[in-house]
Structures are given as C-alpha cells and as structure tokens.
Amino acid sequence: MREEESTMNRRVFLTTTAAGAATFAFPAVLRAQSKDPIRIGFPAPLTGPFSAIAADMKQGAELAVDELNAKGGILGRKVEVLIRDDQLKPQVGAQRTQELIEKEGCQFIVGGLAAHVQMAINEQTKKAKVLFISTSQSDEISAKPDTSPITFHEALNPTITSRVVGKWVMENLGKKWWIVYADYAWGKQNNMVLSETNKKHGGTVLGNTPYPLGSAEFSAHLPKIQAAKPEVLVSCTPGADNIAFLKQVKSFGMHQQMKIAQPLHWISVAKQGGPELYQDIYGGMNFYWELQDGNPDVKRYVDSFQKKFGTPPGEYGVYAYSAILEVARGSELAKTT
C-alpha cells in the first residue's frame, strides 16, 4: 500500500467527537476490509484498589459491544472486546497493551483507569500506530509530550474537576483546608489544582499529606490534621483507598469536627462502602443515573444497563460505553477500520 493510501484524515474521525483536525499516517488501522471480527483491546485494573470501578467499566464496554453487534457490528463486521487486567501497574499495562495489539490483533485500544497506567498504555499504542481512547482522568494524556494524533481522551481531567469542586467547597464549606492525596499522577494533579484554587479564592491550605496509592493506612497522620483544625478535610483517595480513609477518619470522630470533601464520588466504590459511610461526604460526580429523568439518551442507556446487569450504571462504565461507540462512529464515518 502506498504511503498516501495509508493516510487517514483525523478530521473524518474527529467529526464524531466534535474535535479538531489533522492528517496522520495510520497504517495499523487501515487494513484490507474483511469479515473477520473487529477487536478492541481493553486494559483495566480488574484486581487491586480500583477493581470495583474497573468492573463498572467492563460492563459499560460489554453493553456497547452488544448494542453494536445487534445492529450488524462495524461496517458489517462483528465487534469483540478483549478485556485484560493491567493490575494498576504501568509496566503490566504496557505489556498487556502490546500483547493485545501484537498477539491478539486488536485494531483499537480503549481503557486505562489510572493516570500513570494510561500513559504507559499510550506509549505502546503510539509506537504501534493504534488508536487509543483513554477512559480515565488525566491532564497529561491530552497534553504534550503524551498526546498524539491517535490519542483520544473520553473522561474529564483533574484540572476541570478540582477547579469546579474546589470553588464550590470554598463558597459552601470553608476556606481552611487540609488535603490528603494519593502520591501518583492523578493525586498530585488534584492536590496542585485544589491548592491553586484555594489560594485564588482567598483560602489557606494548612497542610498536604501524600500517601502511597494502595497503602491505605492513615491513622498516623490523622492526629496532626485534627490538631490543625481545618474547616474542610479534602480527600483525593481513589478506589478502595477512599473507603479505608473515610472509615479511619470517622473512627477518629473527625466528621463531627470538620467538613469532608473530595473531587470525585465513585458510585461503584460508594456501593461497596455503603450509605452510612458516605453520608455527609461532599464530592463531584461525572455521571449519575438519575440524569435519565431529563435526558432520553441517558434513560435508554440506564434501562439497557439495568436490564443486562440488574443494577444502575456507575460513572466510569459510561466512559467505556461511550468510547466503544466512538470507535464505531469514527470507523463508519471514515468507512474503514
């Protein structure tokens, strides 16, 4: 195939996502049309502290594939999603992605649920010239040097989330904060943006406490935070760490001494923790199923999800569902896979 014939127009694909345009070489995607299934690789942390969120993403992806195949697939070809456990480790995420592309013939990669892992996934997809749609919050994934003409981002990012939630916390809960954050890309990004937002609105951050992701032991830090008497304890503790953090904070009686806020609520995690644990915990949300009351598309999605899985959808499952459908829309518009 000549070079000019292996060039796909990004404007064609991005028409489906209302984004910009550029022309780029995309040889791994432009294959001769056949009736073989279109394979979409999906690395996600099925084990570890993000397992509940990853399970929601897995369900969203599976629902999207079911809907596509019920309508004839993509360009008449059946769609398969191959979900692999990246163990929330960058090196494993990179390895799984490489295997999905080289050994299992995936034409697209969707997924990733932690900023540091999705960047490792992205390095592999860029190297192989395979389109990647990230489904996790990250600032770097859509900025140089990590972004690329074939790197797409389905989720919000920490800057958007923490600016909005931080401003609301300043206006409604208090201006003296203490921030506890997971010491990896997502946590660091939120800590930085929250601290900047607090300062911009005339507040004071009394302290910032990092901790290793997945090592959810906070009791040694809590007496110092109590002694500082913040008006708001801001938690950037994702996944199962969030449950452990809130249990320890409440065991110290801190929920009666200060407000507790966090950039995000994770529906699947809150289901595990239970309503009592999450009572009076303030946070932002990417999606909530009651949006169906005012949006017919959301209602259709929620109804389909509940019919298939017997439970309302979470917010990260929506990212996965949407990303799979974007692969289909882009392929149909470009008339190629």
N, C-alpha and C positions, 0 to 999 in steps of 0.2 A: 504493500500500500504506500503510495507517495505521501510525503510529509503533509502537503496541502490537503490531502484527503483524510488525514488523521487528525485534523484540527477541528475542534468543536467550539462553537460560539457560546461563550459564557452568557451572553445576553439572552440567548434562546432558553438556556436552562434557568437563568435567574428571573425570567418573566414569571415563573411560578412562585417566586418568593418576594417579588417587588423589590429586588436589589439592583445593584449596578451592573456594569457590563465590561467584559474584556475578552480577548480571544486568546486561547491557550491550547497547547498540544495535549491530547488526552488519549494516547494510544491504548491504554489498558481498558478503557471503557468502550471505545469504538471497535467492536468485534463484528464479524460477519453475523448477520441475523440467523438464528436457528430456532428450533423448538425446544432446545434444552432449557431447563428452569433458570430463571434469573436468581442468583444467590446474593443475599445481603448478609454480610457478617455483622455480628452484634456483640462486641466485648462489653462485659458489665461485671461489677463485683458481686457475684451471686453468693459469696461467702464473706464473712467479716462484718464490720460495723455498719456497712451500707446495704446489707443483704435485703432488708425489707423494702428499701427504695428500689433496688435493682429488680426485685420480684415484681413490683408495680410496673417498671419499665418493660420487663419481659412480657407481661400481659398486654400492655399497650401495643407493643410490636406485633405480637401474635394476632391481636384483633385486626390490626391494619392489614396484615397478610391475608387473613381470612376474607376480609371485605374485597381486597384486590382480586383474589382468585375466584370469588363468587361472580365477579364481573368480567372474567376472562384473563386476569393477570395483567401483565405489562406488555403491550404490543403483541397480545395473543400468547404470551409465554407465562407459564406458571411461575409464581414467586415463592422462594424459600427463604426463611430467616434462620441463620445458624448462630445460636447464642452460646457464648463461651465465657467462662469465669476468668476475669483478669485479676482476681484476688485483691483488688485495690492496691496493686503494686505496679509501678511504671514498667519495670523490666518484664513482668508477666504480661501486661497489656500489650507491650511491643511484640512479644513473642507470639501471643495469640493472634494478633492482627496479621503478622507475617504469615502464620500458618493458614489463616482464613483466606488470604489472598493467593499464596503460592501453592498450597496443598489442596485447598477446598474450592478454589476457583471462584471466589466472591468478586463480583464486579463493583460492589459498593460496600462501604463500611459505615455503620450508624452506631452510636452508643457512646460509652465513656461516662463515668459518673463521679469523677474527681478531677480537679484541675490538673494535678500533676500526672495522672494517668492518661487523660485525654491528650495531653501534649506529646506523650510518648507514642500513643496511637497515631497521632497526626504525623509524626516524623516518618512512620512506616508507610502511611498512605501517600504522603508526598513523594517518597522515594519510589514507590511503585506506580505513581500517577493514577491512583484510585481515588475517586470522590469520597470524602468523609463528611458526614453531618454529625457534629458533636451535640450531645443532649445533656450537658451539664454546665453549671455556671462557671464561667472563667472570663477574665479580662484579656489574658494573653492570647487565647485561641483566635481572636479576631483582630489581633494587632501584630505588627512586625516584631520579631522575625518568624513567629509561629504561624501566622496566617499564610494562605496561598490562594491561587485562583480556584483550587478544587477543595478548599476547606470552608465548610459552612457551619453556622452555629445556630441551633434551634432555641436554646434557652436564653433567659435573661443573664445578666452578669452581676458580680458583686458591687460594681460601681452604681449601677441603676438601683439595685435592691437596697443597699445601705444608705444611699443618699435619701431615698424616699422614706424608708423606715426610720432612719436617724432623725430626719427633720420632724417626723410625726412624734417620735419619742421626746424630742426637745420641747415640742409645743404642748404635749399632753401628760408626760410622766415626770420629767425632771431634767435638770441640766448638769448635775454632778454624777458622773458615770464611773464605773469600773468595768473594763472589758476583759472577758476570758475568751481565748480563741485557740483553735487547733493550729498547730505550728506547721502548716503546709500552705500551698499556694492560695486556696480559697480562704482559709482562715486569715492569712496575712493580708490579703486584699481587703477583706471586710474590716479588719482592725484598722488598716490605714484609712479607708474611706470613712468609717464611723468616727475616727479621731478627727479627721479633717472637718466633717460635718458638725461635730460637736463644737469645735473651735469657731467655725464660721458663724454659728448661731449663738455665740457668747457663752458657751458652757465650759466645763472643766472635766478633763479625764483624770481621775485621781490615781489610776494605775491600769496597767495592761499585763495580763497573765497569759503567756503561751503555754501549751501543754502538747505532748506528742499524740498525734491522731491515733485512736485506738487504745490508748493507755488512760482510761477514764477514771483516774484516782485524783480527786480534787480536795480531799479533806485537809491536806497540809496547807493549802492556800486560803481556805475559807476564813479562818480567824483573822488574818491580815485584812481581808476585804471587809469583814464585819467591823473591824476597828476603824477603818477609814470612813465608814458611814456614808456610802454613796446613796444618792436618791434612786439610781437605776443600776441594776446589775445587767450588763449586756452580754449575752451568751452567743458565741459563734462556735457551738459544739455540735457537729453534724452527726446524723445517723444514731446508732445505739449509744454513742457518747452523750447525746442530748438527754436520753433517759437517765443514764447514770448521774450526769451533772445535776439534773433537777431533783432527783431523789436525795442526793447529798446536800444540796442547798436547802431543801425543805427539812431535812433531818436536823439542820443547824438552826431552823426557825427563821431563816433569812427572808423567806417570802412574806413574813409579817413585819419586817424591818425596812424593806425596800421593794421597789417595783422590779420585775424581771421581764426583759425584752430580748428578742433575737431577730436577726434579719429575716429568717425564714421559719415557718412551721412546715414540717414534713408530715403529710397526712398519714402515710403508712407507718411512720415512726410513732405518731400520736396514737394510732390504733393500738400499737403494742404497749405504750406507756399507760394508756387509759385516761379517761376524762378527769379523774381526780388529780392526777399528776399535772395535767396541763391546764387546770383551772387557773385563771388569772395570769397566764403567761401570754404576753403580747408579742405578736410577730407578723411578718408579711407572708403572703401566700401567692404562689404562681397561678394557682387554679383551685377552684372549689366546685364540687358538682352541683351546688345549688344555683350556679350560673345558668343552669338549664331553664330556670324559670323565665328568663328574659332572652334566651338565645336558642333558636330552633336547632342549629348545628350542634350545640353543646348537648341539648336534650337527646338528639339522635345518638350521639356518642355515648352518653351516660346510659341510655336504655340498652344499647348494644353491649356495653361493657358489663352491666349488671346481668343481662341475660346469659352471657357467656361465663362469667366468673362468680356470679352470686353476691357481689359486693360493689359498692360505689367505687369509682376510679380515684386514684390519687393524682397528684400533680405531675410527677415525673413520667408516669405512664402516658400522659397526654403528649409530652415532648417526643417520646418514642413513636407513638401512633402518628403524630404529625410528620415526623422526619421520614418515616417509611413512605407515607403518602406523597411527600415532596419528591422522593426519588422517582416514584411512578409518574407524577405530573411532569417533572422535568424530562423524563425519558419519552413520554408521549408527545410532548411539545417539540423535542428535538428529533423525534421519530427514529431514535436509536437508543441502544443500551451501551 
